[in-house]
C-alpha cells in the first residue's frame, strides 16, 4: 500500500510539480492550498508524512504542526518549507515538533531523498 | 402625452429652487443608472479576465510541469520539451498569455533550484520571453524598463549586462535600484563597480537590499573597498563602511582612521562603530586624545567603543567623565568603570553628590 502524504503549499505550480514527482515515486498525495485545508486533509486521511509551507493563508504551517502534535497527538514526520528570512519561524517549527526543513528555493530531488529517509 | 404635458406644466409652475432640485435628482438618477451599468460591464469584464487568467494558468502550469520532468538524462532538451517550447513560443506572442507564463515561471524560480531552475532559464530563452524583457529595457517609460531589469535579474540573464549597467546611473531611483540589484545578483562583489561612478544617494533600503543579496552567496571573497571609502558620495562611503563591518575588513583600518576626520558627521560616527568592531586600538587612543573636539554623538560612539575596547590604563579618562552632562555617556562611563574596577565603582556613592550625578543611573548600573 502506498504511503500517504499531505502537501500544504499555496503556490499551485510548486504543488503540481511536487505532486507529479511524488506520485511518480509511488506516494499518494493530498494537496491543500492553505493550512485550513491541510488540517481537514490530515483529519480525514491519516497521512504518513506532512509537507507544509510555513507562511500560508488562513492557518499557518506552524499551526498545522501544533494541530498534529498537540491536538491529534500524532508522531508522523513533518517537513517544513521556508523562504529566506524565516529562520526564526523554522526554529519555532522545530520547537513545536517539525522533523526537517527545506529552505526555498530547493531541489525536488533532495526533497524526495529526505522524504524517503523519514519514511523508512 | 397629455400626462407628460401636464407634468411639464406643473414643473414649470414650481418655484425655481424646487425645479433645480428636481432637475438635479433627474440628472443624478440617470448618472446612477449609467454608472451601475458601467460597473456591471467592468465587473463582468474583470470576471472574464480572471477566468481566462485562471484557465491559462492551469493550462500552462501543466505544460511547465511536463516540460520540467521530461528532460533527457544528459541535460539536453527532449522531443517533448521541444514540442512544449514550440507551443509556448506561439503563446508568448499574446500579451495576456505571456503575463501568465512569466508569473508562473517567476514564482517557480523562487521555489526550486538545481537542474529545474536551469530548465526554467532554458525555457525563458528558448520561448523568446527574454527578448520581450530586453525590449522593455529600451522602453521610454522608466517603470517598464525597471520591470524589465527586475525580470532579467530573476532569470539570471547575464548577456544584457552592458545595457543594464547603463541604468545603474539612471536619474530615477527605482530604475537605478533594479539595475544595482541586477549587477550584484549576477556578478556579486564585482557587480558593485557601479559605486565608482555613483553620484546620486544610495538609500538605506537600497543598501540593505544589496547587502542581503551579497550575503546569500557562498563565495564571500570581497573586493577592495578602499576606493568606495574615499568616495565623494557620502552614501557610498556609508555603504562601504557597512561592508567593512560585515566582512571584517581589517586591512582598511588606515582608511577608516582617515574617515574619523571626514567632513560628514554620520560618516565619522559610522567609522567609530566600524573601528570598534575591528578592534581599532589606535583609533581609540586618537579619539581619546581629541575627545573634547568631538561632537556629542561622536563622544557617545566613542564611549560605546570604550565599552568594548577598554583597558586598565583608560581608567583615569573614564573617571573624568563619570558625571558627564549627557545621560548616555554617564551610563556608559559607570558601566565601564564597574567592569574594570569594581571597588572604585562601589565607592562612588561617596562622590555622587556631584551636581551632574544621576543617582538613578548609579542605582541601575549597580543592580545590573
Interface residues (C-beta under 8 A of the other chain):
Chain A: X11 X12 X13 X14 X16 X17 X20 X21 X24 X83 X84 X104 X105 X106 X107 X108 X109 X110
Chain B: X57 X61 X62 X64 X65 X68 X69 X104 X107 X108 X109 X110 X111 X112 X113 X114 X115 X116 X117 X216
